[in-house]
Amino acid sequence: MDFLTLFLLYLCSVLAVAALLCLCSGRQESFLTRSVTRASQVLSLVIPSQLQRVTQRALHRLFHTRSCLFVVLHVALQAAVFGEYTWEVFVYCWELHFHLLLLLLPYLLLAANLGCFLLCSRANPGEITPVLFEITKNCCKSHGSVLLLVSLAGTVTKSNAASLAKVYAYDGVLFQRGLVCPTCTLEKPARSKHCSVCRTCVHRFDHHCVWVNNCIGAGNAGVFLLYLLSLTATAAAVAAVTAALLLQVLLLSNVVHGTYLDAQGQEQPVGIPLLVQHLFLTFPRIVFMLGFVILLTLILGGYCSFSLYLALTNQTTNEWCKSRRFGGSPHLPSQPHDRPLVYRNIYSKGIWRNLKEIFSPPTVVERKKK
């Protein structure tokens, strides 16, 4: 079996596993969940109990506590890709007289991506900001001051829980009025969820991203979308420039029009598998990097499409998963048992207003006379 066939099989298997995870992620007691549970039960009979405890602690440390490991891995992968791009691809392209702007495009996208990454990872989900406004006699009959409480969407605390509850309406299906978070002992505003990793309730909770080591909520959902788009564009730009370099090398070497002798001694034209093997033997690091970046572009492109769909329909990942599982859920106490529950997205206001809400989350303003 040649190199190209093995690489295609590897690529198809990775994409199939990623697609299977995406399809099964929103289903409760799915086939994937049952398979993993049964496999873990079988392995528990073979693996020593001490090793099981160590593995469980390591997995809990990685995925259920705030850790910088994935952030370090994220930066290391970017450094490795751009190290190879700078060390070989940029130099070869410069010698072949590629346009300078084309060569600098990945660096510009990388700078934008790192800026979005820092903003997203260090973003404060929000708090109530008191602002004092002196009202003059020209504006009001009585002279005084007004305390303006601006509730910024983000972390739900005792001081802003009541304000945040007024931002979004309760749909009565996914979000019920009067529910209290058992950990924070706060009434949960609509579209909020308690994050077990950050140990706090997050308003308009989307998910906890280990790659930025932060929750994605109303306060940083727009920056996170820009981060995904810039990361996908960066990977695509690196892949495009690298592919253009390898194609130019093949055209200049005239290998495309060459021939070879097969096992029967007959002359055959050079095909794509032989060209790929030739490039891999000549530029092994560049070809390996190109394969990795292409795979990364496909995965990120799929996730970006999903995130754009959620943004255009004013949904969160948490709400999307809950709505998919809702068909098998029991009736909620507030709903009649003889009437089936029907989920309807009441938060969508049209494409333009949905996008505007992602980048400029709604606020609640309360006025208190002092």
C-alpha positions as CSV (number, residue, x, y, z in Angstrom):
1,M,0.0,0.0,0.0
2,D,1.6,3.3,-1.1
3,F,2.0,6.5,0.9
4,L,-1.0,8.4,-0.6
5,T,-3.4,5.6,0.1
6,L,-2.3,5.4,3.7
7,F,-2.5,9.1,4.1
8,L,-6.1,9.2,2.6
9,L,-7.1,6.4,4.9
10,Y,-5.8,8.3,7.9
11,L,-7.5,11.5,6.8
12,C,-10.8,9.7,6.3
13,S,-10.6,8.0,9.7
14,V,-9.9,11.3,11.5
15,L,-12.8,13.1,9.7
16,A,-15.1,10.1,10.4
17,V,-14.4,10.2,14.1
18,A,-14.8,14.0,14.2
19,A,-18.2,13.7,12.4
20,L,-19.3,10.9,14.7
21,L,-18.5,13.0,17.7
22,C,-20.4,16.0,16.3
23,L,-23.5,13.9,15.5
24,C,-23.6,12.1,18.8
25,S,-22.6,15.1,21.1
26,G,-26.2,16.3,21.4
27,R,-27.9,13.0,22.0
28,Q,-28.6,11.7,25.5
29,E,-27.6,8.1,26.0
30,S,-26.4,7.9,22.4
31,F,-24.7,5.0,20.8
32,L,-21.3,6.6,21.3
33,T,-22.0,7.1,25.0
34,R,-23.1,3.6,25.5
35,S,-20.1,2.2,23.6
36,V,-17.7,4.3,25.6
37,T,-19.4,3.2,28.9
38,R,-19.2,-0.5,27.9
39,A,-15.6,-0.2,26.8
40,S,-14.6,1.4,30.1
41,Q,-16.4,-1.3,32.0
42,V,-14.5,-4.0,30.1
43,L,-11.2,-2.2,30.5
44,S,-11.8,-1.8,34.2
45,L,-11.6,-5.5,34.6
46,V,-8.1,-5.6,33.0
47,I,-6.5,-2.3,34.1
48,P,-5.3,-2.1,37.7
49,S,-7.4,0.0,40.0
50,Q,-4.5,2.3,41.0
51,L,-3.8,3.1,37.3
52,Q,-7.6,3.7,36.9
53,R,-7.5,6.3,39.7
54,V,-4.5,8.0,38.3
55,T,-6.1,8.2,34.8
56,Q,-9.3,9.5,36.3
57,R,-7.5,12.2,38.2
58,A,-5.5,13.2,35.1
59,L,-8.6,13.4,33.0
60,H,-10.4,15.4,35.7
61,R,-7.5,17.7,35.9
62,L,-7.4,18.2,32.2
63,F,-11.1,18.7,31.4
64,H,-12.8,19.6,34.7
65,T,-10.4,22.2,36.1
66,R,-8.9,25.3,34.7
67,S,-5.6,24.4,33.3
68,C,-3.1,26.1,31.0
69,L,-2.0,22.8,29.4
70,F,-4.2,23.2,26.3
71,V,-3.2,26.9,26.0
72,V,0.4,25.9,26.0
73,L,-0.3,23.1,23.4
74,H,-2.2,25.7,21.3
75,V,0.7,28.1,21.3
76,A,3.2,25.3,20.7
77,L,1.4,24.0,17.6
78,Q,1.2,27.5,16.2
79,A,4.9,28.0,16.9
80,A,5.8,24.7,15.2
81,V,3.7,25.5,12.1
82,F,5.0,29.0,11.7
83,G,8.6,27.9,12.6
84,E,8.5,25.5,9.6
85,Y,6.7,28.1,7.4
86,T,9.4,30.7,8.2
87,W,12.4,28.4,8.1
88,E,11.6,26.7,4.8
89,V,8.4,27.8,3.0
90,F,9.0,31.5,3.2
91,V,12.6,31.2,2.1
92,Y,11.8,28.9,-0.9
93,C,8.9,31.2,-1.9
94,W,11.1,34.3,-1.7
95,E,13.6,32.6,-4.0
96,L,10.9,31.8,-6.4
97,H,9.7,35.5,-6.4
98,F,6.4,35.1,-4.7
99,H,4.6,38.3,-4.0
100,L,5.6,39.7,-0.6
101,L,2.0,40.5,0.5
102,L,1.1,36.9,-0.1
103,L,4.0,35.7,2.0
104,L,3.1,38.1,4.8
105,L,-0.6,37.3,4.8
106,P,-0.3,34.4,7.3
107,Y,1.7,36.6,9.7
108,L,-1.0,39.3,9.6
109,L,-3.7,36.8,10.2
110,L,-1.7,35.2,13.0
111,A,-1.3,38.7,14.7
112,A,-5.1,39.2,14.5
113,N,-5.7,35.7,15.9
114,L,-3.4,36.2,18.8
115,G,-5.1,39.4,19.6
116,C,-8.5,37.7,19.6
117,F,-7.1,34.9,21.6
118,L,-5.8,37.2,24.4
119,L,-9.1,39.1,24.5
120,C,-11.1,36.0,24.6
121,S,-9.0,34.2,27.3
122,R,-8.7,37.3,29.5
123,A,-12.2,38.7,29.0
124,N,-14.2,39.5,32.1
125,P,-17.7,38.2,31.6
126,G,-19.2,41.3,33.2
127,E,-20.3,43.0,36.4
128,I,-22.6,45.8,37.5
129,T,-21.0,49.1,37.1
130,P,-22.3,52.0,39.2
131,V,-22.1,55.4,37.5
132,L,-23.1,58.6,39.2
133,F,-24.8,61.3,37.1
134,E,-25.5,64.7,38.5
135,I,-28.7,66.1,37.2
136,T,-28.8,69.8,36.9
137,K,-31.7,72.1,37.5
138,N,-32.1,72.5,33.7
139,C,-32.8,68.8,33.3
140,C,-34.9,68.1,36.3
141,K,-37.1,70.1,38.7
142,S,-35.3,68.7,41.8
143,H,-31.5,68.7,42.1
144,G,-30.1,65.3,43.0
145,S,-28.1,62.3,41.7
146,V,-29.2,59.1,40.1
147,L,-27.3,55.8,40.5
148,L,-27.3,54.1,37.2
149,L,-26.8,50.3,37.4
150,V,-25.7,48.9,34.0
151,S,-25.9,45.1,34.0
152,L,-23.3,43.7,31.7
153,A,-24.0,40.2,30.5
154,G,-21.5,37.7,32.0
155,T,-20.9,36.2,35.4
156,V,-24.0,35.8,37.5
157,T,-23.5,37.1,41.1
158,K,-25.8,38.0,44.0
159,S,-25.5,41.6,43.1
160,N,-26.6,41.3,39.5
161,A,-28.7,38.2,39.4
162,A,-32.0,40.1,39.5
163,S,-30.8,42.5,36.8
164,L,-29.6,39.8,34.5
165,A,-32.9,38.0,34.9
166,K,-34.5,40.9,33.0
167,V,-32.3,40.6,29.9
168,Y,-33.8,37.5,28.4
169,A,-37.3,36.0,28.7
170,Y,-37.8,32.5,30.0
171,D,-39.1,30.2,27.3
172,G,-40.7,27.8,29.7
173,V,-39.0,24.8,28.1
174,L,-35.2,25.0,28.3
175,F,-35.3,27.8,30.9
176,Q,-37.7,27.9,33.8
177,R,-38.4,30.8,36.0
178,G,-37.6,30.3,39.7
179,L,-34.9,27.6,39.3
180,V,-32.0,28.1,41.7
181,C,-28.4,27.0,41.0
182,P,-27.6,24.5,43.8
183,T,-23.9,25.5,43.8
184,C,-24.2,29.3,43.7
185,T,-27.6,29.4,45.5
186,L,-28.8,32.0,43.0
187,E,-31.9,32.2,40.9
188,K,-30.8,31.3,37.4
189,P,-31.5,33.9,34.7
190,A,-32.7,32.7,31.3
191,R,-29.9,31.3,29.1
192,S,-27.5,31.0,32.0
193,K,-25.7,27.9,33.2
194,H,-23.3,27.0,36.0
195,C,-19.8,26.1,34.7
196,S,-18.3,23.4,36.9
197,V,-14.8,24.3,35.6
198,C,-15.0,28.0,36.4
199,R,-17.2,27.4,39.4
200,T,-19.6,30.2,38.6
201,C,-22.8,30.8,36.7
202,V,-22.3,32.4,33.3
203,H,-25.0,34.5,31.6
204,R,-25.8,33.3,28.0
205,F,-23.5,30.4,28.6
206,D,-22.2,28.8,25.4
207,H,-19.5,26.4,26.5
208,H,-16.2,26.2,28.4
209,C,-13.3,26.3,25.9
210,V,-10.1,24.5,27.1
211,W,-8.1,26.1,24.3
212,V,-8.6,29.6,25.7
213,N,-9.0,28.4,29.3
214,N,-12.2,30.4,29.7
215,C,-15.9,30.2,29.5
216,I,-17.6,31.5,26.4
217,G,-20.6,33.7,27.3
218,A,-22.3,36.9,26.3
219,G,-19.2,39.0,27.3
220,N,-16.8,37.3,24.9
221,A,-19.0,35.4,22.3
222,G,-18.2,37.9,19.6
223,V,-14.5,37.8,20.2
224,F,-14.6,34.0,20.3
225,L,-16.3,34.0,16.9
226,L,-13.6,36.3,15.5
227,Y,-10.9,34.1,17.1
228,L,-12.3,31.0,15.2
229,L,-12.6,32.9,11.9
230,S,-9.1,34.3,12.2
231,L,-7.7,30.9,13.2
232,T,-9.4,29.2,10.2
233,A,-8.2,31.9,7.9
234,T,-4.6,31.6,9.2
235,A,-4.5,27.8,8.6
236,A,-6.0,28.2,5.2
237,A,-3.5,30.9,4.2
238,V,-0.6,28.7,5.3
239,A,-2.0,25.8,3.4
240,A,-2.6,27.8,0.3
241,V,1.0,29.3,0.2
242,T,2.6,25.9,1.0
243,A,0.5,24.2,-1.7
244,A,1.4,26.9,-4.2
245,L,5.1,26.4,-3.4
246,L,5.0,22.6,-4.0
247,L,3.0,23.0,-7.2
248,Q,5.5,25.6,-8.4
249,V,8.4,23.2,-7.6
250,L,6.7,20.4,-9.6
251,L,6.1,22.6,-12.6
252,L,9.7,23.9,-12.6
253,S,11.2,20.4,-12.2
254,N,9.1,19.1,-15.1
255,V,8.4,15.9,-13.1
256,V,4.7,16.2,-14.1
257,H,5.5,15.2,-17.7
258,G,7.9,12.5,-16.7
259,T,7.5,8.7,-17.0
260,Y,8.6,5.6,-15.1
261,L,9.0,1.9,-15.6
262,D,6.4,-0.3,-13.8
263,A,7.0,-3.9,-12.5
264,Q,6.4,-5.3,-15.9
265,G,9.0,-3.0,-17.5
266,Q,6.5,-0.9,-19.3
267,E,6.8,2.9,-19.4
268,Q,4.0,4.7,-17.5
269,P,3.2,8.4,-17.0
270,V,3.8,9.8,-13.6
271,G,0.6,10.0,-11.6
272,I,-0.5,11.9,-8.5
273,P,0.5,9.2,-6.0
274,L,4.1,9.1,-7.3
275,L,4.2,12.9,-7.3
276,V,3.1,13.1,-3.7
277,Q,5.7,10.4,-2.7
278,H,8.3,12.4,-4.6
279,L,7.4,15.6,-2.7
280,F,7.3,13.8,0.6
281,L,10.8,12.4,0.0
282,T,12.2,15.8,-1.1
283,F,10.4,18.0,1.4
284,P,9.2,15.7,4.2
285,R,8.6,18.4,6.8
286,I,6.8,20.7,4.4
287,V,4.5,17.9,3.2
288,F,3.8,16.8,6.7
289,M,3.0,20.3,7.8
290,L,0.7,20.8,4.7
291,G,-1.2,17.6,5.6
292,F,-1.7,18.7,9.2
293,V,-2.7,22.3,8.2
294,I,-5.2,21.0,5.6
295,L,-6.8,18.7,8.2
296,L,-6.9,21.5,10.7
297,T,-8.5,23.8,8.1
298,L,-11.2,21.3,7.4
299,I,-12.0,20.7,11.1
300,L,-11.9,24.5,11.9
301,G,-14.0,25.3,8.9
302,G,-16.7,22.9,10.0
303,Y,-16.7,24.3,13.5
304,C,-16.7,27.8,12.2
305,S,-19.8,27.0,10.0
306,F,-21.5,25.6,13.1
307,S,-20.7,28.7,15.2
308,L,-21.9,31.0,12.4
309,Y,-25.1,29.1,12.2
310,L,-25.6,29.5,16.0
311,A,-24.8,33.2,15.8
312,L,-27.2,33.8,12.9
313,T,-30.0,32.0,14.7
314,N,-29.2,33.4,18.2
315,Q,-28.5,30.1,19.8
316,T,-25.7,28.9,22.1
317,T,-24.0,25.5,22.0
318,N,-25.7,24.7,25.3
319,E,-29.1,25.5,24.0
320,W,-28.5,23.6,20.8
321,C,-27.5,20.5,22.7
322,K,-30.4,20.8,25.1
323,S,-32.9,21.3,22.3
324,R,-31.7,18.1,20.5
325,R,-32.0,16.1,23.7
326,F,-35.4,17.6,24.6
327,G,-37.4,15.0,22.7
328,G,-36.6,12.3,25.2
329,S,-36.9,14.4,28.3
330,P,-39.8,14.1,30.7
331,H,-42.4,16.9,31.1
332,L,-41.4,19.8,33.3
333,P,-43.5,20.5,36.4
334,S,-44.9,23.8,34.9
335,Q,-46.2,22.1,31.8
336,P,-49.4,20.0,31.5
337,H,-48.8,16.3,31.2
338,D,-51.4,15.9,28.5
339,R,-49.8,18.5,26.2
340,P,-46.5,17.7,24.5
341,L,-43.7,20.2,25.0
342,V,-42.6,21.9,21.8
343,Y,-39.3,23.8,21.8
344,R,-39.2,27.0,19.8
345,N,-36.3,29.5,19.7
346,I,-37.8,32.7,21.0
347,Y,-34.5,34.6,21.1
348,S,-34.0,34.8,17.3
349,K,-34.7,38.4,16.0
350,G,-33.5,38.1,12.5
351,I,-30.0,37.7,11.0
352,W,-28.8,41.3,11.4
353,R,-30.1,41.7,15.0
354,N,-28.8,38.3,16.0
355,L,-25.3,39.2,14.8
356,K,-25.5,42.6,16.5
357,E,-26.4,40.9,19.8
358,I,-23.3,38.6,19.6
359,F,-20.9,41.6,19.4
360,S,-23.0,44.0,21.5
361,P,-24.9,42.0,24.2
362,P,-28.1,43.5,25.6
363,T,-27.9,45.3,29.0
364,V,-30.4,46.2,31.6
365,V,-30.5,49.7,33.1
366,E,-32.0,50.3,36.4
367,R,-32.5,53.8,37.9
368,K,-32.4,54.4,41.6
369,K,-33.1,57.8,43.1
370,K,-30.6,58.7,45.7
